[in-house]
Amino acid sequence: MTAVDLMNTYNPLPLSFVRGEGASLWDADGKHYLDALGGVAVTSVGHCHPSVVEAIRDQAGKLLHTSNHFAIEWQHRLAAKLTTLSGLDAVFFNNSGAEANETALKLARLTAWYRGIERPRIVVMEGAFHGRTLATLAASDGPGMRLGFSAYDEDFIRVPFGDLGALQAVAKRHGADVVAVLLEPVQGEGGVRPAPAGYLRAVRALCDRQGWLMMLDEVQTGLGRTGHWFAFAEEGAVPDVLTLAKGLGNGIPIGACLARGRTARLLTPGSHGSTFGGNPLACRVACAVLEVIETQQLLANAQRQGAWMLTTLQARLAGYSGVREVRGKGLMIGIELTRAAGNLTRAAAERGLLLNVTRGTVIRLLPALTLSDAQAARIVEHLLEILQSLHA
Ligand SMILES: *Cc1c(COP(=O)(O)O)cnc(C)c1O
């Protein structure tokens, strides 16, 4: 029997890095890689941003953890910033996206409980991804990931993403049992699929009419990724519950579940908690990340670089038989191929470009929001070369 150290969950490339700076990574041999994946939308202000490094260094030398049995000044500062930016009222801090979504699901459950809904249902989308805990997995929809983990399935009603008619049909059939709708403004793991224009606003209106909570999972789209602080801003569809994680800590684990109105006041002492959630280090670093996004005007940069990459890729790949569609928002770009991408990630890495493929056929780009013109151009050139060589 061979020795086992790690459980066999990730199937990583035989590649490892020892140093990073901005959108650059280096392996132990000193080979340079252009990082168009950003640790899956996590290192949004780039690897080792000096302000983030300084926040970690300084806080590590002062205080890392005291528990939520005591007040934590940095939690209040971060919560104030996040509520101001989003227009929501209160925050609960977690350590990951799945946990933030668990908090959202618990808020929905509690709302139903207070309303006396016996069999509460939450509407979710085909192609959704909300995390790997049992409940967030039941809310998710992807090939293979739920196999063997069935739980809470009856809590969810699944409709096609972007199909308002399907949602209206749910309102007719199950309206009184439904307590919330949970969705991503742009499906990430599901293949970089932006909701159709007007959809979020229509969902907001339907939720208002039905008394449903609108819960947005912006774990991937939030905090500048789409060129806005939050993807919902584009349609002015402010949700009742909003979840964040990936880009919030730039690699220091932190998640957040925000709520507004009555939903923001549902939890009471003892009803929810987290040992690590919102510790001084994570909150301080997240504050530093938000400040960098603001002072370096990274929303505008993400919009500009993203728009340039999207239109350039669309133009250069038009009529290219291997490509079905190029789509995205801001620096969240997907290139859907007509067939399985095979070992494209490996071929790209050999050429010094790091990217990801989701759902087997969609190349996904999630580079740092600090991307320069030259780096954006290099990602596009590399990609075109790789696609051509694969086709040849
Ligand atoms: C990554 C992701 C999650 C899960 O986040 P974890 O930190 O891995 O638990 C949830 N929702 C969306 C939209 C994501 O992209």
The ligand as a MOL file (V3000), in Angstrom:
LIG
                    3D

  0  0  0     0  0            999 V3000
M  V30 BEGIN CTAB
M  V30 COUNTS 15 15 0 0 0
M  V30 BEGIN ATOM
M  V30 1 C -15.9480 29.9660 -4.1740 0
M  V30 2 C -17.3890 30.1980 -4.0200 0
M  V30 3 C -18.0770 29.7540 -2.8740 0
M  V30 4 C -17.4170 28.9160 -1.8030 0
M  V30 5 O -16.4140 29.5970 -1.1280 0
M  V30 6 P -15.4070 28.7910 -0.1630 0
M  V30 7 O -14.5800 29.8800 0.4420 0
M  V30 8 O -14.6350 27.8490 -1.0200 0
M  V30 9 O -16.2290 28.0740 0.8270 0
M  V30 10 C -19.4090 30.0810 -2.7620 0
M  V30 11 N -20.0480 30.7900 -3.6960 0
M  V30 12 C -19.4210 31.2350 -4.8090 0
M  V30 13 C -20.1780 32.0380 -5.8090 0
M  V30 14 C -18.0760 30.9350 -5.0080 0
M  V30 15 O -17.4680 31.3410 -6.1210 0
M  V30 END ATOM
M  V30 BEGIN BOND
M  V30 1 1 1 2
M  V30 2 1 2 3
M  V30 3 2 2 14
M  V30 4 1 3 4
M  V30 5 2 3 10
M  V30 6 1 4 5
M  V30 7 1 5 6
M  V30 8 2 6 7
M  V30 9 1 6 8
M  V30 10 1 6 9
M  V30 11 1 10 11
M  V30 12 2 11 12
M  V30 13 1 12 13
M  V30 14 1 12 14
M  V30 15 1 14 15
M  V30 END BOND
M  V30 END CTAB
M  END
